[in-house]
């Protein structure tokens, strides 16, 4: 999905953000369905850190062409 969006002109940073959001939604849905609050908290914090690291890396490099 990310490769197709990139080929059609979407910036890499936006693609990474979108895919991160999709992963977070899936992880949260799985955690809520399983009833694991501790798991939900751990997944949410890991997803936020991953998204922040991905965004920070793109900004440091000046974006992708």
CHARMM internal coordinates of N, CA and C (Angstrom, degrees):
IC EDIT
DIST 1 N 1 CA 1.4425
DIST 1 CA 1 C 1.5316
ANGL 1 N 1 CA 1 C 109.75
DIST 1 C 2 N 1.3245
ANGL 1 CA 1 C 2 N 116.02
DIHE 1 N 1 CA 1 C 2 N -44.54
DIST 2 N 2 CA 1.4558
ANGL 1 C 2 N 2 CA 119.62
DIHE 1 CA 1 C 2 N 2 CA -179.24
DIST 2 CA 2 C 1.5180
ANGL 2 N 2 CA 2 C 112.46
DIHE 1 C 2 N 2 CA 2 C -64.14
DIST 2 C 3 N 1.3225
ANGL 2 CA 2 C 3 N 117.08
DIHE 2 N 2 CA 2 C 3 N -40.34
DIST 3 N 3 CA 1.4629
ANGL 2 C 3 N 3 CA 120.71
DIHE 2 CA 2 C 3 N 3 CA 179.25
DIST 3 CA 3 C 1.5238
ANGL 3 N 3 CA 3 C 110.82
DIHE 2 C 3 N 3 CA 3 C -63.63
DIST 3 C 4 N 1.3207
ANGL 3 CA 3 C 4 N 116.97
DIHE 3 N 3 CA 3 C 4 N -41.43
DIST 4 N 4 CA 1.4672
ANGL 3 C 4 N 4 CA 120.67
DIHE 3 CA 3 C 4 N 4 CA 179.76
DIST 4 CA 4 C 1.5233
ANGL 4 N 4 CA 4 C 110.74
DIHE 3 C 4 N 4 CA 4 C -64.07
DIST 4 C 5 N 1.3237
ANGL 4 CA 4 C 5 N 117.17
DIHE 4 N 4 CA 4 C 5 N -42.32
DIST 5 N 5 CA 1.4665
ANGL 4 C 5 N 5 CA 120.27
DIHE 4 CA 4 C 5 N 5 CA 179.00
DIST 5 CA 5 C 1.5237
ANGL 5 N 5 CA 5 C 110.66
DIHE 4 C 5 N 5 CA 5 C -65.10
DIST 5 C 6 N 1.3292
ANGL 5 CA 5 C 6 N 116.40
DIHE 5 N 5 CA 5 C 6 N -39.84
DIST 6 N 6 CA 1.4682
ANGL 5 C 6 N 6 CA 120.66
DIHE 5 CA 5 C 6 N 6 CA 179.34
DIST 6 CA 6 C 1.5266
ANGL 6 N 6 CA 6 C 111.23
DIHE 5 C 6 N 6 CA 6 C -63.95
DIST 6 C 7 N 1.3206
ANGL 6 CA 6 C 7 N 116.15
DIHE 6 N 6 CA 6 C 7 N -42.74
DIST 7 N 7 CA 1.4614
ANGL 6 C 7 N 7 CA 120.71
DIHE 6 CA 6 C 7 N 7 CA -179.59
DIST 7 CA 7 C 1.5274
ANGL 7 N 7 CA 7 C 110.59
DIHE 6 C 7 N 7 CA 7 C -63.17
DIST 7 C 8 N 1.3170
ANGL 7 CA 7 C 8 N 116.13
DIHE 7 N 7 CA 7 C 8 N -31.69
DIST 8 N 8 CA 1.4582
ANGL 7 C 8 N 8 CA 119.93
DIHE 7 CA 7 C 8 N 8 CA -178.29
DIST 8 CA 8 C 1.5249
ANGL 8 N 8 CA 8 C 112.83
DIHE 7 C 8 N 8 CA 8 C -90.46
DIST 8 C 9 N 1.3243
ANGL 8 CA 8 C 9 N 117.21
DIHE 8 N 8 CA 8 C 9 N 12.86
DIST 9 N 9 CA 1.4550
ANGL 8 C 9 N 9 CA 121.02
DIHE 8 CA 8 C 9 N 9 CA 169.05
DIST 9 CA 9 C 1.5154
ANGL 9 N 9 CA 9 C 117.15
DIHE 8 C 9 N 9 CA 9 C 102.89
DIST 9 C 10 N 1.2934
ANGL 9 CA 9 C 10 N 119.54
DIHE 9 N 9 CA 9 C 10 N 2.30
DIST 10 N 10 CA 1.4645
ANGL 9 C 10 N 10 CA 120.60
DIHE 9 CA 9 C 10 N 10 CA 178.55
DIST 10 CA 10 C 1.5286
ANGL 10 N 10 CA 10 C 108.82
DIHE 9 C 10 N 10 CA 10 C -77.04
DIST 10 C 11 N 1.3398
ANGL 10 CA 10 C 11 N 118.46
DIHE 10 N 10 CA 10 C 11 N 132.73
DIST 11 N 11 CA 1.4684
ANGL 10 C 11 N 11 CA 120.61
DIHE 10 CA 10 C 11 N 11 CA 179.68
DIST 11 CA 11 C 1.5289
ANGL 11 N 11 CA 11 C 111.77
DIHE 10 C 11 N 11 CA 11 C -60.75
DIST 11 C 12 N 1.3207
ANGL 11 CA 11 C 12 N 115.67
DIHE 11 N 11 CA 11 C 12 N 146.36
DIST 12 N 12 CA 1.4664
ANGL 11 C 12 N 12 CA 121.22
DIHE 11 CA 11 C 12 N 12 CA -176.83
DIST 12 CA 12 C 1.5267
ANGL 12 N 12 CA 12 C 111.64
DIHE 11 C 12 N 12 CA 12 C -58.30
DIST 12 C 13 N 1.3140
ANGL 12 CA 12 C 13 N 117.73
DIHE 12 N 12 CA 12 C 13 N -41.15
DIST 13 N 13 CA 1.4626
ANGL 12 C 13 N 13 CA 120.85
DIHE 12 CA 12 C 13 N 13 CA 179.26
DIST 13 CA 13 C 1.5150
ANGL 13 N 13 CA 13 C 112.11
DIHE 12 C 13 N 13 CA 13 C -59.69
DIST 13 C 14 N 1.3352
ANGL 13 CA 13 C 14 N 116.73
DIHE 13 N 13 CA 13 C 14 N -39.70
DIST 14 N 14 CA 1.4628
ANGL 13 C 14 N 14 CA 120.64
DIHE 13 CA 13 C 14 N 14 CA 178.18
DIST 14 CA 14 C 1.5236
ANGL 14 N 14 CA 14 C 111.42
DIHE 13 C 14 N 14 CA 14 C -68.86
DIST 14 C 15 N 1.3239
ANGL 14 CA 14 C 15 N 116.41
DIHE 14 N 14 CA 14 C 15 N -38.31
DIST 15 N 15 CA 1.4699
ANGL 14 C 15 N 15 CA 120.65
DIHE 14 CA 14 C 15 N 15 CA 177.67
DIST 15 CA 15 C 1.5216
ANGL 15 N 15 CA 15 C 109.78
DIHE 14 C 15 N 15 CA 15 C -62.74
DIST 15 C 16 N 1.3306
ANGL 15 CA 15 C 16 N 117.33
DIHE 15 N 15 CA 15 C 16 N -45.26
DIST 16 N 16 CA 1.4639
ANGL 15 C 16 N 16 CA 120.80
DIHE 15 CA 15 C 16 N 16 CA 179.50
DIST 16 CA 16 C 1.5238
ANGL 16 N 16 CA 16 C 111.27
DIHE 15 C 16 N 16 CA 16 C -62.67
DIST 16 C 17 N 1.3117
ANGL 16 CA 16 C 17 N 116.25
DIHE 16 N 16 CA 16 C 17 N -41.17
DIST 17 N 17 CA 1.4658
ANGL 16 C 17 N 17 CA 119.91
DIHE 16 CA 16 C 17 N 17 CA 177.82
DIST 17 CA 17 C 1.5157
ANGL 17 N 17 CA 17 C 112.01
DIHE 16 C 17 N 17 CA 17 C -63.28
DIST 17 C 18 N 1.3221
ANGL 17 CA 17 C 18 N 116.77
DIHE 17 N 17 CA 17 C 18 N -42.36
DIST 18 N 18 CA 1.4605
ANGL 17 C 18 N 18 CA 121.41
DIHE 17 CA 17 C 18 N 18 CA 178.70
DIST 18 CA 18 C 1.5258
ANGL 18 N 18 CA 18 C 111.20
DIHE 17 C 18 N 18 CA 18 C -63.57
DIST 18 C 19 N 1.3176
ANGL 18 CA 18 C 19 N 116.44
DIHE 18 N 18 CA 18 C 19 N -46.91
DIST 19 N 19 CA 1.4691
ANGL 18 C 19 N 19 CA 119.81
DIHE 18 CA 18 C 19 N 19 CA -179.54
DIST 19 CA 19 C 1.5241
ANGL 19 N 19 CA 19 C 111.75
DIHE 18 C 19 N 19 CA 19 C -66.86
DIST 19 C 20 N 1.3177
ANGL 19 CA 19 C 20 N 117.24
DIHE 19 N 19 CA 19 C 20 N -34.65
DIST 20 N 20 CA 1.4617
ANGL 19 C 20 N 20 CA 120.67
DIHE 19 CA 19 C 20 N 20 CA 175.86
DIST 20 CA 20 C 1.5231
ANGL 20 N 20 CA 20 C 109.93
DIHE 19 C 20 N 20 CA 20 C -63.86
DIST 20 C 21 N 1.3234
ANGL 20 CA 20 C 21 N 115.89
DIHE 20 N 20 CA 20 C 21 N -43.68
DIST 21 N 21 CA 1.4650
ANGL 20 C 21 N 21 CA 120.24
DIHE 20 CA 20 C 21 N 21 CA 178.05
DIST 21 CA 21 C 1.5173
ANGL 21 N 21 CA 21 C 111.99
DIHE 20 C 21 N 21 CA 21 C -61.07
DIST 21 C 22 N 1.3226
ANGL 21 CA 21 C 22 N 116.73
DIHE 21 N 21 CA 21 C 22 N -41.64
DIST 22 N 22 CA 1.4693
ANGL 21 C 22 N 22 CA 120.79
DIHE 21 CA 21 C 22 N 22 CA 178.09
DIST 22 CA 22 C 1.5292
ANGL 22 N 22 CA 22 C 110.53
DIHE 21 C 22 N 22 CA 22 C -63.19
DIST 22 C 23 N 1.3136
ANGL 22 CA 22 C 23 N 116.84
DIHE 22 N 22 CA 22 C 23 N -41.52
DIST 23 N 23 CA 1.4605
ANGL 22 C 23 N 23 CA 120.69
DIHE 22 CA 22 C 23 N 23 CA 178.23
DIST 23 CA 23 C 1.5136
ANGL 23 N 23 CA 23 C 112.07
DIHE 22 C 23 N 23 CA 23 C -64.40
DIST 23 C 24 N 1.3243
ANGL 23 CA 23 C 24 N 116.32
DIHE 23 N 23 CA 23 C 24 N -39.73
DIST 24 N 24 CA 1.4601
ANGL 23 C 24 N 24 CA 120.94
DIHE 23 CA 23 C 24 N 24 CA 178.94
DIST 24 CA 24 C 1.5244
ANGL 24 N 24 CA 24 C 110.03
DIHE 23 C 24 N 24 CA 24 C -64.23
DIST 24 C 25 N 1.3185
ANGL 24 CA 24 C 25 N 116.63
DIHE 24 N 24 CA 24 C 25 N -44.41
DIST 25 N 25 CA 1.4602
ANGL 24 C 25 N 25 CA 120.07
DIHE 24 CA 24 C 25 N 25 CA 179.49
DIST 25 CA 25 C 1.5307
ANGL 25 N 25 CA 25 C 110.41
DIHE 24 C 25 N 25 CA 25 C -60.18
DIST 25 C 26 N 1.3089
ANGL 25 CA 25 C 26 N 117.41
DIHE 25 N 25 CA 25 C 26 N -44.11
DIST 26 N 26 CA 1.4527
ANGL 25 C 26 N 26 CA 121.08
DIHE 25 CA 25 C 26 N 26 CA 178.26
DIST 26 CA 26 C 1.5157
ANGL 26 N 26 CA 26 C 112.56
DIHE 25 C 26 N 26 CA 26 C -63.43
DIST 26 C 27 N 1.3255
ANGL 26 CA 26 C 27 N 117.08
DIHE 26 N 26 CA 26 C 27 N -43.12
DIST 27 N 27 CA 1.4612
ANGL 26 C 27 N 27 CA 120.91
DIHE 26 CA 26 C 27 N 27 CA -179.81
DIST 27 CA 27 C 1.5231
ANGL 27 N 27 CA 27 C 111.41
DIHE 26 C 27 N 27 CA 27 C -66.42
DIST 27 C 28 N 1.3184
ANGL 27 CA 27 C 28 N 116.34
DIHE 27 N 27 CA 27 C 28 N -41.22
DIST 28 N 28 CA 1.4633
ANGL 27 C 28 N 28 CA 120.37
DIHE 27 CA 27 C 28 N 28 CA 179.57
DIST 28 CA 28 C 1.5243
ANGL 28 N 28 CA 28 C 110.26
DIHE 27 C 28 N 28 CA 28 C -66.13
DIST 28 C 29 N 1.3075
ANGL 28 CA 28 C 29 N 117.16
DIHE 28 N 28 CA 28 C 29 N -43.20
DIST 29 N 29 CA 1.4612
ANGL 28 C 29 N 29 CA 120.51
DIHE 28 CA 28 C 29 N 29 CA 179.01
DIST 29 CA 29 C 1.5242
ANGL 29 N 29 CA 29 C 110.95
DIHE 28 C 29 N 29 CA 29 C -60.50
DIST 29 C 30 N 1.3243
ANGL 29 CA 29 C 30 N 116.61
DIHE 29 N 29 CA 29 C 30 N -44.12
DIST 30 N 30 CA 1.4596
ANGL 29 C 30 N 30 CA 121.01
DIHE 29 CA 29 C 30 N 30 CA 178.90
DIST 30 CA 30 C 1.5278
ANGL 30 N 30 CA 30 C 111.03
DIHE 29 C 30 N 30 CA 30 C -63.95
DIST 30 C 31 N 1.3219
ANGL 30 CA 30 C 31 N 116.87
DIHE 30 N 30 CA 30 C 31 N -42.94
DIST 31 N 31 CA 1.4632
ANGL 30 C 31 N 31 CA 120.48
DIHE 30 CA 30 C 31 N 31 CA -179.08
DIST 31 CA 31 C 1.5296
ANGL 31 N 31 CA 31 C 111.41
DIHE 30 C 31 N 31 CA 31 C -66.49
DIST 31 C 32 N 1.3172
ANGL 31 CA 31 C 32 N 116.95
DIHE 31 N 31 CA 31 C 32 N -41.71
DIST 32 N 32 CA 1.4638
ANGL 31 C 32 N 32 CA 120.56
DIHE 31 CA 31 C 32 N 32 CA -179.98
DIST 32 CA 32 C 1.5223
ANGL 32 N 32 CA 32 C 110.12
DIHE 31 C 32 N 32 CA 32 C -66.90
DIST 32 C 33 N 1.3206
ANGL 32 CA 32 C 33 N 117.53
DIHE 32 N 32 CA 32 C 33 N -42.16
DIST 33 N 33 CA 1.4575
ANGL 32 C 33 N 33 CA 120.81
DIHE 32 CA 32 C 33 N 33 CA 179.41
DIST 33 CA 33 C 1.5265
ANGL 33 N 33 CA 33 C 110.87
DIHE 32 C 33 N 33 CA 33 C -62.82
DIST 33 C 34 N 1.3266
ANGL 33 CA 33 C 34 N 116.66
DIHE 33 N 33 CA 33 C 34 N -33.35
DIST 34 N 34 CA 1.4527
ANGL 33 C 34 N 34 CA 121.05
DIHE 33 CA 33 C 34 N 34 CA 178.94
DIST 34 CA 34 C 1.5148
ANGL 34 N 34 CA 34 C 112.95
DIHE 33 C 34 N 34 CA 34 C -84.16
DIST 34 C 35 N 1.3185
ANGL 34 CA 34 C 35 N 117.46
DIHE 34 N 34 CA 34 C 35 N -12.52
DIST 35 N 35 CA 1.4560
ANGL 34 C 35 N 35 CA 121.50
DIHE 34 CA 34 C 35 N 35 CA 178.09
DIST 35 CA 35 C 1.5162
ANGL 35 N 35 CA 35 C 114.64
DIHE 34 C 35 N 35 CA 35 C 77.07
DIST 35 C 36 N 1.3243
ANGL 35 CA 35 C 36 N 118.68
DIHE 35 N 35 CA 35 C 36 N 16.43
DIST 36 N 36 CA 1.4626
ANGL 35 C 36 N 36 CA 121.28
DIHE 35 CA 35 C 36 N 36 CA -177.57
DIST 36 CA 36 C 1.5134
ANGL 36 N 36 CA 36 C 112.58
DIHE 35 C 36 N 36 CA 36 C -93.23
DIST 36 C 37 N 1.3266
ANGL 36 CA 36 C 37 N 116.98
DIHE 36 N 36 CA 36 C 37 N 97.93
DIST 37 N 37 CA 1.4679
ANGL 36 C 37 N 37 CA 120.23
DIHE 36 CA 36 C 37 N 37 CA -179.58
DIST 37 CA 37 C 1.5297
ANGL 37 N 37 CA 37 C 111.78
DIHE 36 C 37 N 37 CA 37 C -67.49
DIST 37 C 38 N 1.3094
ANGL 37 CA 37 C 38 N 117.69
DIHE 37 N 37 CA 37 C 38 N -39.13
DIST 38 N 38 CA 1.4710
ANGL 37 C 38 N 38 CA 120.42
DIHE 37 CA 37 C 38 N 38 CA 179.55
DIST 38 CA 38 C 1.5260
ANGL 38 N 38 CA 38 C 109.89
DIHE 37 C 38 N 38 CA 38 C -65.22
DIST 38 C 39 N 1.3325
ANGL 38 CA 38 C 39 N 116.38
DIHE 38 N 38 CA 38 C 39 N -41.48
DIST 39 N 39 CA 1.4640
ANGL 38 C 39 N 39 CA 120.44
DIHE 38 CA 38 C 39 N 39 CA 177.86
DIST 39 CA 39 C 1.5240
ANGL 39 N 39 CA 39 C 110.33
DIHE 38 C 39 N 39 CA 39 C -64.00
DIST 39 C 40 N 1.3131
ANGL 39 CA 39 C 40 N 116.30
DIHE 39 N 39 CA 39 C 40 N -42.99
DIST 40 N 40 CA 1.4608
ANGL 39 C 40 N 40 CA 121.02
DIHE 39 CA 39 C 40 N 40 CA 178.71
DIST 40 CA 40 C 1.5253
ANGL 40 N 40 CA 40 C 110.98
DIHE 39 C 40 N 40 CA 40 C -59.06
DIST 40 C 41 N 1.3065
ANGL 40 CA 40 C 41 N 116.39
DIHE 40 N 40 CA 40 C 41 N -45.02
DIST 41 N 41 CA 1.4606
ANGL 40 C 41 N 41 CA 121.13
DIHE 40 CA 40 C 41 N 41 CA 179.63
DIST 41 CA 41 C 1.5280
ANGL 41 N 41 CA 41 C 111.44
DIHE 40 C 41 N 41 CA 41 C -63.57
DIST 41 C 42 N 1.3172
ANGL 41 CA 41 C 42 N 116.80
DIHE 41 N 41 CA 41 C 42 N -44.25
DIST 42 N 42 CA 1.4640
ANGL 41 C 42 N 42 CA 120.61
DIHE 41 CA 41 C 42 N 42 CA 179.85
DIST 42 CA 42 C 1.5211
ANGL 42 N 42 CA 42 C 111.56
DIHE 41 C 42 N 42 CA 42 C -64.58
DIST 42 C 43 N 1.3284
ANGL 42 CA 42 C 43 N 117.18
DIHE 42 N 42 CA 42 C 43 N -43.29
DIST 43 N 43 CA 1.4609
ANGL 42 C 43 N 43 CA 120.75
DIHE 42 CA 42 C 43 N 43 CA 179.33
DIST 43 CA 43 C 1.5248
ANGL 43 N 43 CA 43 C 111.57
DIHE 42 C 43 N 43 CA 43 C -65.53
DIST 43 C 44 N 1.3210
ANGL 43 CA 43 C 44 N 116.45
DIHE 43 N 43 CA 43 C 44 N -41.59
DIST 44 N 44 CA 1.4632
ANGL 43 C 44 N 44 CA 119.69
DIHE 43 CA 43 C 44 N 44 CA -179.33
DIST 44 CA 44 C 1.5221
ANGL 44 N 44 CA 44 C 111.24
DIHE 43 C 44 N 44 CA 44 C -63.88
DIST 44 C 45 N 1.3203
ANGL 44 CA 44 C 45 N 117.26
DIHE 44 N 44 CA 44 C 45 N -44.43
DIST 45 N 45 CA 1.4627
ANGL 44 C 45 N 45 CA 119.50
DIHE 44 CA 44 C 45 N 45 CA -179.91
DIST 45 CA 45 C 1.5256
ANGL 45 N 45 CA 45 C 111.18
DIHE 44 C 45 N 45 CA 45 C -67.31
DIST 45 C 46 N 1.3318
ANGL 45 CA 45 C 46 N 117.38
DIHE 45 N 45 CA 45 C 46 N -37.80
DIST 46 N 46 CA 1.4655
ANGL 45 C 46 N 46 CA 119.99
DIHE 45 CA 45 C 46 N 46 CA 177.68
DIST 46 CA 46 C 1.5261
ANGL 46 N 46 CA 46 C 110.78
DIHE 45 C 46 N 46 CA 46 C -65.62
DIST 46 C 47 N 1.3154
ANGL 46 CA 46 C 47 N 117.25
DIHE 46 N 46 CA 46 C 47 N -39.62
DIST 47 N 47 CA 1.4604
ANGL 46 C 47 N 47 CA 120.79
DIHE 46 CA 46 C 47 N 47 CA 179.96
DIST 47 CA 47 C 1.5220
ANGL 47 N 47 CA 47 C 111.42
DIHE 46 C 47 N 47 CA 47 C -66.35
DIST 47 C 48 N 1.3153
ANGL 47 CA 47 C 48 N 116.39
DIHE 47 N 47 CA 47 C 48 N -40.73
DIST 48 N 48 CA 1.4677
ANGL 47 C 48 N 48 CA 120.09
DIHE 47 CA 47 C 48 N 48 CA 178.77
DIST 48 CA 48 C 1.5275
ANGL 48 N 48 CA 48 C 110.19
DIHE 47 C 48 N 48 CA 48 C -64.56
DIST 48 C 49 N 1.3377
ANGL 48 CA 48 C 49 N 117.00
DIHE 48 N 48 CA 48 C 49 N -42.73
DIST 49 N 49 CA 1.4693
ANGL 48 C 49 N 49 CA 119.83
DIHE 48 CA 48 C 49 N 49 CA 178.10
DIST 49 CA 49 C 1.5238
ANGL 49 N 49 CA 49 C 111.10
DIHE 48 C 49 N 49 CA 49 C -64.03
DIST 49 C 50 N 1.3337
ANGL 49 CA 49 C 50 N 117.14
DIHE 49 N 49 CA 49 C 50 N -41.30
DIST 50 N 50 CA 1.4630
ANGL 49 C 50 N 50 CA 120.51
DIHE 49 CA 49 C 50 N 50 CA -179.63
DIST 50 CA 50 C 1.5240
ANGL 50 N 50 CA 50 C 110.91
DIHE 49 C 50 N 50 CA 50 C -64.48
DIST 50 C 51 N 1.3177
ANGL 50 CA 50 C 51 N 116.47
DIHE 50 N 50 CA 50 C 51 N -42.20
DIST 51 N 51 CA 1.4655
ANGL 50 C 51 N 51 CA 120.37
DIHE 50 CA 50 C 51 N 51 CA 179.30
DIST 51 CA 51 C 1.5238
ANGL 51 N 51 CA 51 C 110.55
DIHE 50 C 51 N 51 CA 51 C -65.17
DIST 51 C 52 N 1.3233
ANGL 51 CA 51 C 52 N 117.13
DIHE 51 N 51 CA 51 C 52 N -40.91
DIST 52 N 52 CA 1.4614
ANGL 51 C 52 N 52 CA 120.69
DIHE 51 CA 51 C 52 N 52 CA 179.47
DIST 52 CA 52 C 1.5268
ANGL 52 N 52 CA 52 C 110.60
DIHE 51 C 52 N 52 CA 52 C -66.07
DIST 52 C 53 N 1.3329
ANGL 52 CA 52 C 53 N 117.23
DIHE 52 N 52 CA 52 C 53 N -40.93
DIST 53 N 53 CA 1.4684
ANGL 52 C 53 N 53 CA 120.49
DIHE 52 CA 52 C 53 N 53 CA 178.04
DIST 53 CA 53 C 1.5188
ANGL 53 N 53 CA 53 C 111.21
DIHE 52 C 53 N 53 CA 53 C -65.20
DIST 53 C 54 N 1.3295
ANGL 53 CA 53 C 54 N 117.32
DIHE 53 N 53 CA 53 C 54 N -40.55
DIST 54 N 54 CA 1.4684
ANGL 53 C 54 N 54 CA 121.15
DIHE 53 CA 53 C 54 N 54 CA -179.94
DIST 54 CA 54 C 1.5261
ANGL 54 N 54 CA 54 C 110.06
DIHE 53 C 54 N 54 CA 54 C -65.11
DIST 54 C 55 N 1.3099
ANGL 54 CA 54 C 55 N 117.20
DIHE 54 N 54 CA 54 C 55 N -43.73
DIST 55 N 55 CA 1.4648
ANGL 54 C 55 N 55 CA 121.81
DIHE 54 CA 54 C 55 N 55 CA 179.71
DIST 55 CA 55 C 1.5211
ANGL 55 N 55 CA 55 C 110.24
DIHE 54 C 55 N 55 CA 55 C -65.91
DIST 55 C 56 N 1.3226
ANGL 55 CA 55 C 56 N 116.79
DIHE 55 N 55 CA 55 C 56 N -41.51
DIST 56 N 56 CA 1.4580
ANGL 55 C 56 N 56 CA 121.04
DIHE 55 CA 55 C 56 N 56 CA -179.73
DIST 56 CA 56 C 1.5273
ANGL 56 N 56 CA 56 C 110.87
DIHE 55 C 56 N 56 CA 56 C -64.14
DIST 56 C 57 N 1.3186
ANGL 56 CA 56 C 57 N 117.67
DIHE 56 N 56 CA 56 C 57 N -40.38
DIST 57 N 57 CA 1.4676
ANGL 56 C 57 N 57 CA 121.93
DIHE 56 CA 56 C 57 N 57 CA -179.87
DIST 57 CA 57 C 1.5171
ANGL 57 N 57 CA 57 C 111.90
DIHE 56 C 57 N 57 CA 57 C -65.19
DIST 57 C 58 N 1.3168
ANGL 57 CA 57 C 58 N 117.65
DIHE 57 N 57 CA 57 C 58 N -38.73
DIST 58 N 58 CA 1.4699
ANGL 57 C 58 N 58 CA 121.22
DIHE 57 CA 57 C 58 N 58 CA 179.19
DIST 58 CA 58 C 1.5160
ANGL 58 N 58 CA 58 C 110.00
DIHE 57 C 58 N 58 CA 58 C -68.33
DIST 58 C 59 N 1.3147
ANGL 58 CA 58 C 59 N 117.58
DIHE 58 N 58 CA 58 C 59 N -39.60
DIST 59 N 59 CA 1.4665
ANGL 58 C 59 N 59 CA 120.55
DIHE 58 CA 58 C 59 N 59 CA -179.40
DIST 59 CA 59 C 1.5221
ANGL 59 N 59 CA 59 C 111.54
DIHE 58 C 59 N 59 CA 59 C -68.09
DIST 59 C 60 N 1.3466
ANGL 59 CA 59 C 60 N 116.92
DIHE 59 N 59 CA 59 C 60 N -39.00
DIST 60 N 60 CA 1.4627
ANGL 59 C 60 N 60 CA 119.89
DIHE 59 CA 59 C 60 N 60 CA 179.95
DIST 60 CA 60 C 1.5177
ANGL 60 N 60 CA 60 C 111.92
DIHE 59 C 60 N 60 CA 60 C -62.80
DIST 60 C 61 N 1.3154
ANGL 60 CA 60 C 61 N 117.23
DIHE 60 N 60 CA 60 C 61 N -34.66
DIST 61 N 61 CA 1.4514
ANGL 60 C 61 N 61 CA 121.29
DIHE 60 CA 60 C 61 N 61 CA -177.88
DIST 61 CA 61 C 1.5149
ANGL 61 N 61 CA 61 C 112.24
DIHE 60 C 61 N 61 CA 61 C -84.49
DIST 61 C 62 N 1.3248
ANGL 61 CA 61 C 62 N 116.84
DIHE 61 N 61 CA 61 C 62 N -2.17
DIST 62 N 62 CA 1.4525
ANGL 61 C 62 N 62 CA 119.90
DIHE 61 CA 61 C 62 N 62 CA 179.44
DIST 62 CA 62 C 1.5196
ANGL 62 N 62 CA 62 C 112.22
DIHE 61 C 62 N 62 CA 62 C 80.81
DIST 62 C 63 N 1.3183
ANGL 62 CA 62 C 63 N 117.64
DIHE 62 N 62 CA 62 C 63 N 21.04
DIST 63 N 63 CA 1.4631
ANGL 62 C 63 N 63 CA 121.31
DIHE 62 CA 62 C 63 N 63 CA -179.94
DIST 63 CA 63 C 1.5028
ANGL 63 N 63 CA 63 C 110.90
DIHE 62 C 63 N 63 CA 63 C 83.06
DIST 63 C 64 N 1.2929
ANGL 63 CA 63 C 64 N 114.98
DIHE 63 N 63 CA 63 C 64 N 171.56
DIST 64 N 64 CA 1.4614
ANGL 63 C 64 N 64 CA 121.52
DIHE 63 CA 63 C 64 N 64 CA 179.71
DIST 64 CA 64 C 1.5214
ANGL 64 N 64 CA 64 C 108.68
DIHE 63 C 64 N 64 CA 64 C -106.18
DIST 64 C 65 N 1.3220
ANGL 64 CA 64 C 65 N 118.56
DIHE 64 N 64 CA 64 C 65 N 142.47
DIST 65 N 65 CA 1.4679
ANGL 64 C 65 N 65 CA 120.13
DIHE 64 CA 64 C 65 N 65 CA 179.97
DIST 65 CA 65 C 1.4976
ANGL 65 N 65 CA 65 C 112.76
DIHE 64 C 65 N 65 CA 65 C -69.39
END
COOR INIT
IC SEED 1 N 1 CA 1 C
IC BUILD
